[in-house]
């Protein structure tokens, strides 16, 4: 496997991928461009902008980049091709399916700037396709759709126990350096691991035994009602769980209810300005996309959580009162 090249995750067509310096043969890589942009802190991301800590954190790790003019444009909507590029930079997941290239989709032309990110994000199970072999690269994503994409690719489910994110979020033992990840597109496709949980085995009802010797008179017969097995309390539905967190949970599309519930349990959801307002059908901004991906990386133990308490208040961690 070869080391993944650092393809800028945003607007690759507009980034200077190689700037030659006369006489030295030195090449300014996209990684260095991203580092310079992170150092400049993006002039259009003011110090008090709510997502600035998320943006700076991922920019320093080359997961998100700005534009050639040095701006980040945090309020700009994110299309499916851009989100694919961000995912490609952030996560190193084994392929669960294979396609020849991103241009396999009829609406993704050959040599399109996001052809490879689209291929890898699709092969890793994050992005989906549409009928008629379409990818719809320029279609904007809603916040709910972005959370569905992340939960699908990370194979996280509301009905499965979530790996304790608190341990990774507080003190990850040794976070995987994001800029050291391996390229996924050259891997062989691995079979998709079985995701169906083993159901607990029900007690087997004993067959009738041969008649035993009569019990001693002193032995008391236990009333049948006292031998009934205790039943576990009914688990809240995903929607009920979400209603306990968000005042607008009922606005979620049905297909997004369980993935968003899983993301909430994993502390991946970030809501600004009101942590109790999900706003699931709003178009995803670049600032919000960066925040969600940051929290997903924290959950996976790949990066440290932000120390900024002011930022943490936008991450709902308990039911509303």
N, C-alpha and C positions, 0 to 999 in steps of 0.2 A: 504494500500500500504506500502511496506517496503522500507527502504532507500536503494538506489542503492549502491551496493558494488563497490569499486573503482578498477575495473579490468583494469590493465595497457593497454593502447591503442596500444602499439607497442610491438611485439615480446613477447607476454605473456609467451610463452613456455620457454623463457630464463630468465625470471625475478624470483628472489627469492620472492615468495609470503608469506612465513612465515619462519622466522629464530628464532628458540627457543634459549633462553638464560638460561643456566643451573641454576637451583635453584630458579628462579624467576617466571617462567611460562610466562614471557613477550614474546610477539610475535611482530616481526618487520613486519609491514604490507607493502603492495605494495605502499600505500600512503606515508609511511615514506621513502621507497626506492626512490620514485619519488622526494620527497622533498630533500633528500640528493644529488640526481643527479642534481637537479636544482641548489642547492647551490654550487656544484662543477663547474657549468657552462659548463660542457661537454668539455673535453680536445680537441676534434676534431672540435669544433665550435669556431674558433678564434674570438677575439674581433671585428675584422673588417669584419666578415662574414655578408653578407647583411641580412640574415634571423635570425640572432642571437636574436634580440629583440623579434621577434614573438615566437621563440623557448623557450626562457627563460620565457616569459609571460605564455605560455600554460603549460610548465613543472611545474611552481609554482602552477598551478591549477590542476595538476594531469591529464591533458587531453592528453599530450604526455609524453612518458618516453623514456629513453635510454636503452642501452643493459647492461648486467650484468658487462661488463668490463668498464662501465662508459661512453662509447661513444654514440653519437647520430646518426652518419652516415647520415648527412644532404643531401648528394648527391645521396644516394641510392634510387632506384626506389620504388614506393609504389604499392603493389598489392591490389586487391580488398578486400582481407580479412583484411589487415592492415587498409585500409581506412574505412572499416566497423567498426573496433574497435575504430578508432579515432572519428568517428561520434557518436558512442555509448557513448563515454565519454563526448563529447562536447554538445550534444543536448538532450533535454528532450521533445520529441514529442509524442503525442498520437498515438496509433496504428491506421492504416487505413485498415489493413488486418491482418489475423492471419495464422500462420503455426505452426505445432506441435513443431518444433525445427529447428535449423540451419541444422541438418542432414536430414531434409526433402528433401534437394537437393541431388541428387544421387552422386555428386562429393564432398560432405562435409561429411566425416565420423563421426560417433558418437564419442564424447569426443575430437573432434578436438579443438585446442586451441581457435579458433575464432568462434566456433559453436554458442555461445550465442550472440556475437556481430553481426554476420551475420543475425541471426534471428531478432534481434531488429532493425537493420538498414533496413532490408527488410520490416518488419512490419510497420515501421514508414514512409515508402514510399520513402526513400532515394535510396536504392540500387534496382536494377532490377534483373530479372533472364533471362535465355536464353532458347531457344527451347530445348526440351528433358529433362526438369526439371534440368538444370545445373545452377550452380552459378559461376563457374570458379574462385575459390578463389585465385589462384596463377597468374591470368592474371594481368599484369601491367596496370595501368590507364594512359591515357594521361591527359594533363591539361584541355583540352576541356571536356573530359568525367567527370572529377572531378567537374567542374563547373556545368555541367548538373545534376549530382547527388545532389549537394547542392541546386540548384534552385528547383529541383523536390521535395526534402524533405521539404524545407522551403516554398513550395507552392508560389513561386515568379515567376511572368510572366512579360515580356516586355510590353505587351499590357494592363496591369493593373497598376493603379497608385501605385507607390512604397511608402510605409510608410516612411515618412521623416527620412532618416537615419542620417541626420546631427544632429538632436536633440539627438539621442541616441549616436552618435559618439562623440559629444562634451561634453555633461553633462548628462549622463544617470541618471535619478532620483534616482533609487536604483537598481543597477545591480543585477540580480539574481545570487547568489553565485553558481558557477558551481559545487563545491564539495558538495552542499546540494541538488542536484537534486534527484528526486524520480525515482525508477526503473520503466521501461516501460513494461517489459516483463510480469509482473503479472497483468497488467491492462486489463480490458475488452476492446475488440475492439470497438472503437467509430465509428459511421458512418462517412464517409468522408463528410466534409462540402461542400456545393455546391460552386463551384468555378466559375460558369458562371456568368458574370456580367449582371446586369439588363440593357438591352439596353434602351437608351432614347426613350421615346414615341414620335412618329412623330405627329405633329399637325394634328388634325382631320379636314378634309376639310368640311366645313359647307355645309349642304344640301341647296338647293335653297330655299330661303325664299319667302313667299307670297309677291306679289308686294306691295311696300310701297308707301306712298304718294310722289308725285313728290318733288324733292329737291328744295329748294329755289334757285332763279336765282343767288343769290350772292355766293352760295356755289360752290367751284371749284372742278372739278373732278381730283383726283390725278392720274396721268398716271400710268398704271400697272407696268411699269418698275421700278418705285421708291418704290414699295411695296415688291420687291423680298427680301426674308430673306437672311441675310448675311451668307455665308457659312464659316465654320472654315477652316483654312489652312490645307492642306493635311498633315497627320502625316508621318514623315520619316519612311521608312521600317526599320526593325531591322538591316538589312545588311548595309543600308546607314548610320544608326546611328553608327554602329561599324567602318565603313570606316572613319568616322570623328574622331575616337579615335585611331585606330590602322592601321599601314601601311601594315600589313599582314592579314587584316580581311578576305580577300577572301580565305584564306587557311582553314578557319573554315569548318568542315563538316556541311552539311545543317541542320541536326537535332540539332546542337549545337548553331545555330545562335541566336535564340530568348532567350534561357537560358543565353548565354554569354552576350547578350545585357542587360538582366535584372540584371545580376551580375555587369556589368559595371555601370549601373545607381545607383546601391546600394553601390558602392564603395567597392566591395568585391574582385575584380580582383587585383592581385599584379604581376607586371612584372619586372623581373630583367634580364639583366642590363638596358635594354631600356624600359621605361614604355610605349612606343608606339609600341613595338613589342610583340605581344601576344604569339607567338610560340605555337599555340594551339595543335599541333600534337606531341610535345615533350613528352617523358615520364615524369610523375609527380614525382618529387623528394620529399623526406621527408621534406626538408626545405620549398619547395613551398607549399606542402600540409598543413603544419603548418600555413603558412602565409594566405592561403585562408580561413582556418577554423577560424583563429583569426579574420579576417575581417568580416566573417559571424556572429560571436558572437558579434562583435561590432555593426553590423547592427541590430541585434536582441535586443540590449540593455543589453546583459548579462555581458559584460566586458567593461572596459574603453579602449579608443583608446590609441595607443602608443604615448608618448610625443616626441619620437625621430623624429625630422624633416628630418634627413637623410634617415630614413626608409620610411617616408611618401611620398617621391619623387617617389617611385616605384608604388604608387597607382594612376592611372590616374583619375583625378577628373573633367576634362573639355576637350572639343574637341581640337585636335592639331591645331596649327596655320599654 
